[in-house]
Amino acid sequence: MKRHILCLGDSNTHGYCADPKDTADGTDRYNEDERWTCRLQKALGEKYLVIEEGLSGRTTVFVDALHESMDAVSVAYPVLMAHEPVDLLIIMLGTNDVKERFGVGAPGIAVGMERLIKKCKSVECWGKHAPNILIVCPPPIEEPFLDIVMGNGCVEKSEALAQYLAPVAERNGCHFFDARGCEFNNVDHMHLSRRGHAQLAEKLAALVPTLV
């Protein structure tokens, strides 16, 4: 059986494209040659199965009153069990947690990530090995940023995420990677550009084989 690499994330895992001119198809989602998950699959080769579980707006644990089942912790069991055995779970979440309406800063978001980690570790999806989780801190939202849906304070909170997520990963026996430096688009400054997807895939393609 191939090694199952499950990627649990938000719009940057789903492949949302804020600038349709940046994708070959001219749509609002990067295609299978452009998304970091698909590029990671190609780089890793046939011994791996990279599984996309990206949902725009997804949070770690914070329930969104606008849409149902947006918090990863509430769907962790069915998502993980649907793809068992999971050899490596990659969690890249936190960007949506900074929304003003949730009223939580970076320390609180890290607490949410810790709760999600513990939930994922408790699911019996890991085959014969111990839970194996990689926490990817998304790149911080950049200025100039204006999004009435996200609200105020997003840039500052996302900038601080890595310093709080790294110790959470360490004390829970998880791997950690800071995706800072992967390029965002110049439209909303919080979604990966096509080049950013390629950069993230390249970095993870070097890291993942060392973790499984």
N, C-alpha and C positions, 0 to 999 in steps of 0.2 A: 504494500500500500504506500502511496505517496505520503510525504509529510505535509500535514494540513497546517497552513498558516492562515489564521483567521484575523481579519483586519476590521476591528470595531471602531467606527468613527462617525463623523458628521459630514457636512457638505464637502470638506476637503478630501474625504475618503470616497464619497459618492462621485466626486469629480465635477462639482458645479463650476461653471465658467461664467464669471461676471462680465467678461468681454468676449462676445461671440466671434469677434475678429481674430481672437487668439487661438481658436480651434479650427482644424481643417474642415469641419463640417458646418461651421457657422451657426452652431446651436449653443444652448446654455449648459451643455454637459460635454466634457472632454471625451473623446472616443477611446476605443480599446487600445489604440496605439499611443495614447497620450496620458491616460490616468496612471498615477504612481503605482497603484496596485497591479495593473496589467503589465506595466513596465517591469515591476519587480518579478512577476511571474516569468516573463521572458528572460530576465537576467538569471534567475535561479535555475530554470530548466525543468526537465520532465520529472525529476525526482520530488518536486514540490507541487502542491496545489494551493495557490493563493486565493483566498475566498474574500470577496468584498461584502462587508456589512456596513455600508455608509448611508446615513440618513441626514438630510439637511435639517438643521435645528436641534440635533440630538445633544443632550446634556449627560452628565455623569449620573446624578441622582435627583436633579431638581425637576419637579413636575411642572409642565408648561400648561397654563390654563387655556391657551389658544389651540393646542392640538393634543390629542391623546397619545400615550405611549412614547413620548419623546425622551424620557429618562432611561438610560441604558440599564440601570439596576433592575427595573421592572420587567425587562425582556431578556435579561442575561441568561436565565435558565433555558428557555426555548431556543434562543440563538445558538448557544454553545452546544446544546444537545443535538441540534439539527446537523451539526458539522463534526460530531465526535467520531474518532478521537482527535482532539486538538493538540498538535505538537507545540505550537506557539501561538499565543494570543497577543496581537498588537492592538493596544488601546491608544487612540489619538483623539482625545476629547479635552474640553476645557474652554474652547472659544465661545460656545454658546452660554456657558455658565456665567460669563462676565456680563450678560445682559442686565441692564439696570433694574428690570422688573423682578429679578430674583433677589436683589438686595444682598448679595454675598460678595465678599472680597476674595483675594487670592488664597488666604489661609483657609477660609471656609470651603472654597472649591477643592482644595487639597484634601480636606476632611471627606468631601463627597467622593473624591477619587479613591480614597482609602476604603470607604464603604463598598464601592464598586469592586475593588480588587478582592476584598474578602468574600463578596458574593460569588465572584467568578471562580475563586479558588475552591469554594464549597461545592460547585457543580461537578458531578462525576462524569466529566467529559474527557479526562486526561489520559485515558488508556492505562498503561502500566507504569507511567512516569509521574513525577510530582508536577503540580501546576507550574506552567512556564509562561510568564507574562512579560511583555516589553511595553513599558509606558513611554509613549512619544509625546513630548510637550510640543504643542503646535507653535509655529512662529508667532511672535506677538503682533497684534494689530498695529498698523502703522499710521502715522499722521501723513497727510491730512485725512481725517476719518470723519464721516458724517453719515449716520444711519439712524433714523428715528425709531426703527424697530429695535435696534440694539440698545439705544439710549446713551446716557452719559457715563463717563468713567471707564469705558471699555479698554481704552489704550493702556491706562495705568495698571489696571488689574491684570490684563494679559501679559504685560511686560514683567510682572512679578511672579507669574505662574511657575516658571522653571525652578526658582529657588525654593518653592514650597513642595513641588511635586517630586523633586529629586530625593529628599529624605523620606518621603512617603514610600517611594519605590524601594529604597534601600532597606527600610525596616520591615517591609513586607516580602523581602526576598525576590523582588522583581528587577528586571533590567531597566535601564533608563537611557533615553536618547533625547537630546534637545534639538529640535528641527529648526532652530533659529538660523537664519541665513538662506533658507529656501525661499525663492523669490515669490512675492505677491504680485497681483496685477495692479495697474495704475488707475483702476476704476473705484473699487471699494476698499482696497488696501487690507483685505483680510482673507482673501481666497487666493490659493496658489495659481500662478500663471502656468502655462504649458512648460516653460523652463523650470519653474519651481517643482512641478510634478516629476520632471526628469531628474532634478537634483536630489529630491527625497528618495526616489527609487534607487538611484546610484548609491547613496549612503546606506540605505537599508540592505541593498544587495550584498554589500561588503560585510554588514553586521550580522544579518540573520543566520548565515551558515555557521557562525561561531556560537549560536545560542541553541541550536537543535541537534 
